[in-house]
Structure formats: C-alpha cells, structure tokens
C-alpha cells in the first residue's frame, strides 16, 4: 500500500515538472498591458525579451497587432500577462495572450 502511494506521488511530481518545463520552453513572454485599441486590433505591451523574434532587450514597450481582436477583450490596461508573438504576414503580431499573476 505504501509503495503504491510512493509511486503515485513520484509520478505526480514528474508530471508537474514536465508541464512546467514545457511552459517555460514554449516562448511565452512576460508583459504588462499599457494600452488597448480595439478598433485597430492593437495592444501596447511593456515586455521582456522575445527570444523567438531575436529581441534580446529588456524593458521594451511596443505596439503589436493581434491575430484575433477578440483576445483584446480578455485583458485590461495594467494587467500582467504572458503572451506569444510571431511574424504574421510579414508583421510582428501577438498570437496568444493570457493574464498572469
């Protein structure tokens, strides 16, 4: 009985570690929402490096287009966020965004 509990605990820890490692490797960037322009489908974010776009600078503030304007309704000015950005039709765009703590 104790062996089964131990195996389950070890499996749970390994699963949690693999999930967190995957999140860290997915290229998500920490940021803070500074402005939202729903009509233009743009968001202004203060953010750290975006390694997937070879942007290594800390503390940049940029205006991004979003691939889906509905994403802008899930966040507000001042929110801390995690986001993914990439090149879409030759322009840098936010491809996903979610609130973070």
N, C-alpha and C positions, 0 to 999 in steps of 0.2 A: 504494500500500500504506500509506504513512504517512497519507494523507488518510483512509482507512478507519479506522485506529486512532484518529485525532483525533476523527472523527465519533462513534465508539463511546464514547470517553471523555466527550465533551461530553454525549451522550445519557444516559450513566450518572450523571453529576453532576446533570443536570436532573431525572432520575427520583428520585434520592435527595433532592434539595431539595423536590420536590413531596410526597414521602412524609412528610418531617419536618414540613413546613408543615401538612399535613393532620392530623397527630397533635397539633400544638400548638393547632389550631383546634377539635378535637373536644370540648373542655370537660373533659378529664381533669384530675383534681385530685391533687396530691401529698399523701401522708399517711403515717402510721405507725400500725400496729395496736397498740392498748393492751389490748384485751380482746376475747375471742370467747365468745359464749353460743350454742352450737349448739342447745340445747333451745328457746330462744326465737327463734332465727333473727335474732340481732342481733350487731352488731360495734361496738366503740368505736374511733373513729379520731381522732387528732390531725391536723389538716389546715389547709391554707391556704384562701384564698378560694374559694368555689364560685360563680363568676360566673353560671352558668345558673340559680341559685336566688336571685340578688341578695344573696348573703352575701359581703361585702367584707372582713370581719375576718380578720386574720392569727392564727395560732396557736390556733385553737379546738379543743376536744375535745368530740365529740358521739357519742351512741349512735344508730346507724342500724339500721333493719330492712334486710333484704336480700331482693331479689325471688326469689332461688333459694338456699336454705340450703346447697346443695352448694358454692357459692362459698366458704363459710367453711372448707372443708377444704383449699383451695389456698393459704391464707396462715396465718401463725402470729403469735403475740404478738411484737412487736419488729420485724416485717418492715416495710420501706419499700415502699409500694405506690402505684400510680396507680389511681384509681377514678373512676367516673361516678356521679352521683346525680341523682335527679329526683323529681318528685311522682308517686306511685303510689297510687291510691285515696285521694287527699287527704293522704297522709303522705309525708314525705321518706324515700327509700329508696336504698340502693346498688343500681345496676342492673348494674354490672360492676366487677370488681376484678382486678388482676394485680400480681405482685411487680415492683418496680423496683430499680434499682441505687442 
